[in-house]
Amino acid sequence: MIFKKKFDFFSYFGRELLIMSFDFAHLFTDEKLQELFPPDRANDFFEALYGDVEEGVYDINLAFTDFNASEKTLEFALNLTERPGKCLACHLTYGLPEVFSRHPIINISGVVDKVNELLGDNGECGEWSLGSTQTISRKMYAVPLTIHLK
C-alpha cells in the first residue's frame, strides 16, 4: 500500500516535476525557431500590409528567452531588426502586439500550436499573451511572447 501512495503522488506531480527539470533551451534551437516562425513571414506580412515587400522596415525572428519555472511560462521574443536603408525608430512599433496577436500571417496562435506539438510529453501550452514592445537598441525592438504551460 505504501508503494501505491508513492505512485499516486508521482502521477499527480510527475508532469510538473518533468516540466520544471526539462531543458527547454535545447528544444528551441535556432533551426526549430525558424521552423516555428519562418524568416520570410515578415515579407509576407509587409506584402499584405502595404502591398509591397520593399515597404517593410524590419525583419522578424522568433527567439527563445527563458523558462520561468515558478510561473510555468515559456518566454519568447519576436525580435524586430531594422532592414538596411530603413529606419525602425522612425516607425510606430508600440501598437504591434495588438496587430501581431490578430494578424493571420503573423499567426501567433499557430506558432503556439506548433510549440505545443514540439513539447510532446514535456508540457502542454495553455494561454499566451504578447507584451509591450521593448526597445533593445535603435535598430532592434522586441515583442515578448509568453506561453503559460498547463
Backbone hydrogen bonds in HBPLUS format (Angstrom, degrees):
<---DONOR---> <-ACCEPTOR-->    atom                        ^
c    i                          cat <-CA-CA->   ^        H-A-AA   ^      H-
h    n   atom  resd res      DA  || num        DHA   H-A  angle D-A-AA Bond
n    s   type  num  typ     dist DA aas  dist angle  dist       angle   num
A0005-LYS N   A0001-MET O   3.18 MM   4  6.53 159.4  2.23 152.4 155.8     1
A0006-LYS N   A0002-ILE O   3.06 MM   4  6.34 158.8  2.10 149.7 155.8     2
A0007-PHE N   A0003-PHE O   2.89 MM   4  6.11 159.5  1.94 151.2 156.2     3
A0008-ASP N   A0004-LYS O   2.92 MM   4  6.20 156.3  1.97 149.5 156.3     4
A0009-PHE N   A0005-LYS O   2.94 MM   4  6.19 151.8  2.02 147.1 154.7     5
A0010-PHE N   A0006-LYS O   3.09 MM   4  6.44 159.5  2.13 149.0 153.5     6
A0011-SER N   A0007-PHE O   2.84 MM   4  6.12 157.5  1.89 151.6 158.6     7
A0012-TYR N   A0008-ASP O   2.96 MM   4  6.13 149.6  2.06 144.8 152.3     8
A0013-PHE N   A0009-PHE O   2.89 MM   4  6.11 164.5  1.92 155.2 159.4     9
A0014-GLY N   A0010-PHE O   2.40 MM   4  4.60 134.3  1.59 140.5 147.9    10
A0017-LEU N   A0013-PHE O   2.95 MM   4  6.22 159.7  1.99 159.7 166.3    11
A0018-LEU N   A0014-GLY O   2.89 MM   4  6.08 155.8  1.94 150.6 157.6    12
A0019-ILE N   A0015-ARG O   2.90 MM   4  6.15 160.5  1.94 151.2 155.9    13
A0020-MET N   A0016-GLU O   2.99 MM   4  6.18 162.2  2.02 148.4 153.1    14
A0021-SER N   A0017-LEU O   3.11 MM   4  6.24 136.6  2.30 141.1 151.4    15
A0022-PHE N   A0018-LEU O   3.09 MM   4  6.05 118.0  2.49 143.1 156.9    16
A0022-PHE N   A0019-ILE O   3.38 MM   3  5.33 154.6  2.45 100.1 107.3    17
A0026-HIS N   A0023-ASP O   3.32 MM   3  5.92 142.8  2.47 110.4 118.1    18
A0027-LEU N   A0024-PHE O   2.94 MM   3  5.03 134.3  2.15 100.3 113.8    19
A0028-PHE N   A0024-PHE O   3.03 MM   4  6.33 154.8  2.10 158.3 164.6    20
A0033-LEU N   A0029-THR O   2.88 MM   4  6.13 160.8  1.91 156.5 162.4    21
A0034-GLN N   A0030-ASP O   2.98 MM   4  6.20 148.8  2.08 145.6 153.2    22
A0035-GLU N   A0031-GLU O   3.11 MM   4  6.44 138.3  2.29 138.8 150.2    23
A0035-GLU N   A0032-LYS O   3.09 MM   3  4.99 124.2  2.41  92.0 106.8    24
A0036-LEU N   A0032-LYS O   2.91 MM   4  6.23 150.7  1.99 148.1 156.5    25
A0037-PHE N   A0033-LEU O   2.90 MM   4  6.09 151.2  1.98 144.8 152.6    26
A0041-ARG N   A0038-PRO O   3.03 MM   3  5.62 164.5  2.05 121.2 125.3    27
A0044-ASP N   A0040-ASP O   3.16 MM   4  6.55 159.0  2.21 150.2 155.7    28
A0045-PHE N   A0041-ARG O   2.88 MM   4  6.09 151.4  1.97 145.5 153.6    29
A0046-PHE N   A0042-ALA O   2.95 MM   4  6.25 162.9  1.97 155.1 158.0    30
A0047-GLU N   A0043-ASN O   2.88 MM   4  6.02 152.7  1.95 148.4 156.7    31
A0048-ALA N   A0044-ASP O   3.02 MM   4  6.21 156.1  2.08 143.7 149.4    32
A0049-LEU N   A0045-PHE O   2.85 MM   4  6.04 152.8  1.93 146.5 155.3    33
A0050-TYR N   A0046-PHE O   2.79 MM   4  5.59 169.1  1.80 145.7 149.6    34
A0051-GLY N   A0047-GLU O   2.80 MM   4  4.48 130.1  2.05 115.0 127.5    35
A0055-GLU N   A0052-ASP O   3.12 MM   3  5.68 159.6  2.17 113.7 119.8    36
A0056-GLY N   A0053-VAL O   2.97 MM   3  5.61 165.4  1.99 121.2 126.1    37
A0083-ARG N   A0057-VAL O   2.85 MM  26  5.62 163.2  1.88 147.7 143.7    38
A0059-ASP N   A0081-THR O   2.82 MM  22  5.19 155.6  1.88 145.0 149.3    39
A0081-THR N   A0059-ASP O   2.91 MM  22  5.19 158.2  1.96 144.6 151.4    40
A0061-ASN N   A0079-ASN O   2.98 MM  18  5.25 151.3  2.07 139.8 149.1    41
A0079-ASN N   A0061-ASN O   2.77 MM  18  5.25 153.7  1.84 171.0 162.7    42
A0063-ALA N   A0077-ALA O   2.86 MM  14  5.19 152.0  1.94 149.6 158.2    43
A0077-ALA N   A0063-ALA O   2.80 MM  14  5.19 140.9  1.95 146.7 154.9    44
A0065-THR N   A0075-GLU O   2.77 MM  10  5.41 165.2  1.79 144.8 147.6    45
A0066-ASP N   A0075-GLU O   3.20 MM   9  4.95 157.0  2.26 132.8 131.8    46
A0075-GLU N   A0066-ASP O   2.72 MM   9  4.95 165.7  1.74 164.2 159.2    47
A0068-ASN N   A0073-THR O   2.88 MM   5  5.19 160.5  1.92 154.8 160.0    48
A0072-LYS N   A0068-ASN O   2.69 MM   4  5.51 120.3  2.04 141.1 159.2    49
A0073-THR N   A0068-ASN O   3.10 MM   5  5.19 152.8  2.18 134.1 141.8    50
A0149-LEU N   A0072-LYS O   2.82 MM  77  5.55 168.4  1.84 166.9 163.2    51
A0074-LEU N   A0147-ILE O   2.80 MM  73  5.11 160.6  1.84 150.2 155.1    52
A0147-ILE N   A0074-LEU O   2.90 MM  73  5.11 165.6  1.93 152.7 157.2    53
A0076-PHE N   A0145-LEU O   2.78 MM  69  4.93 166.2  1.80 157.5 160.5    54
A0145-LEU N   A0076-PHE O   2.92 MM  69  4.93 171.5  1.93 124.7 126.4    55
A0078-LEU N   A0143-VAL O   2.85 MM  65  5.01 166.6  1.87 137.8 142.0    56
A0143-VAL N   A0078-LEU O   2.96 MM  65  5.01 154.6  2.03 129.3 137.3    57
A0080-LEU N   A0141-TYR O   2.75 MM  61  5.07 172.8  1.76 148.6 150.9    58
A0141-TYR N   A0080-LEU O   2.96 MM  61  5.07 157.6  2.01 143.7 150.6    59
A0082-GLU N   A0139-LYS O   2.91 MM  57  5.06 173.4  1.91 151.2 151.6    60
A0086-LYS N   A0083-ARG O   3.03 MM   3  5.50 151.2  2.12 142.9 140.8    61
A0090-CYS N   A0087-CYS O   3.28 MM   3  5.32 140.3  2.45  95.9 106.7    62
A0091-HIS N   A0088-LEU O   3.13 MM   3  5.58 162.6  2.16 114.2 119.6    63
A0096-LEU N   A0093-THR O   3.24 MM   3  5.42 161.3  2.27 107.9 112.9    64
A0099-VAL N   A0095-GLY O   3.36 MM   4  6.64 162.6  2.39 147.6 152.8    65
A0100-PHE N   A0096-LEU O   2.64 MM   4  5.70 178.0  1.64 173.1 172.7    66
A0101-SER N   A0097-PRO O   2.93 MM   4  5.94 150.7  2.02 140.1 148.0    67
A0102-ARG N   A0099-VAL O   3.17 MM   3  5.59 144.8  2.30 107.4 116.8    68
A0103-HIS N   A0099-VAL O   2.93 MM   4  5.89 136.5  2.12 153.0 166.4    69
A0107-ASN N   A0103-HIS O   2.90 MM   4  6.01 162.4  1.93 155.6 161.6    70
A0110-GLY N   A0107-ASN O   3.11 MM   3  5.25 119.6  2.49  98.7 112.8    71
A0111-VAL N   A0107-ASN O   3.05 MM   4  6.45 149.8  2.15 146.9 155.9    72
A0112-VAL N   A0108-ILE O   2.90 MM   4  6.20 162.2  1.93 157.1 160.9    73
A0113-ASP N   A0109-SER O   2.92 MM   4  6.19 152.1  2.00 143.9 152.1    74
A0114-LYS N   A0110-GLY O   2.98 MM   4  6.24 153.1  2.05 144.8 151.5    75
A0115-VAL N   A0111-VAL O   2.87 MM   4  6.21 150.2  1.96 148.9 158.1    76
A0116-ASN N   A0112-VAL O   2.90 MM   4  6.13 156.5  1.96 148.1 154.4    77
A0117-GLU N   A0113-ASP O   3.05 MM   4  6.39 153.1  2.12 144.4 150.9    78
A0118-LEU N   A0114-LYS O   2.95 MM   4  6.16 157.9  2.00 146.0 152.3    79
A0119-LEU N   A0115-VAL O   2.90 MM   4  6.16 143.3  2.04 149.1 159.1    80
A0122-ASN N   A0119-LEU O   2.92 MM   3  5.21 159.5  1.96 135.2 134.9    81
A0150-LYS N   A0124-GLU O   2.80 MM  26  5.57 163.7  1.82 160.7 166.4    82
A0126-GLY N   A0148-HIS O   2.59 MM  22  5.16 147.7  1.69 178.3 166.4    83
A0148-HIS N   A0127-GLU O   2.86 MM  21  5.49 170.8  1.87 174.8 177.7    84
A0129-SER N   A0146-THR O   2.91 MM  17  5.38 146.1  2.03 147.5 157.1    85
A0146-THR N   A0129-SER O   2.88 MM  17  5.38 169.4  1.90 163.1 166.4    86
A0131-GLY N   A0144-PRO O   2.78 MM  13  4.97 158.1  1.83 136.6 144.1    87
A0134-GLN N   A0142-ALA O   2.73 MM   8  5.14 166.8  1.74 156.1 160.9    88
A0142-ALA N   A0134-GLN O   2.85 MM   8  5.14 150.7  1.94 145.7 153.8    89
A0136-ILE N   A0140-MET O   2.93 MM   4  5.39 148.4  2.03 141.8 148.5    90
A0137-SER N   A0140-MET O   2.91 MM   3  4.99 159.9  1.95 147.8 145.8    91
A0140-MET N   A0137-SER O   3.24 MM   3  4.99 163.5  2.27  98.8 103.9    92
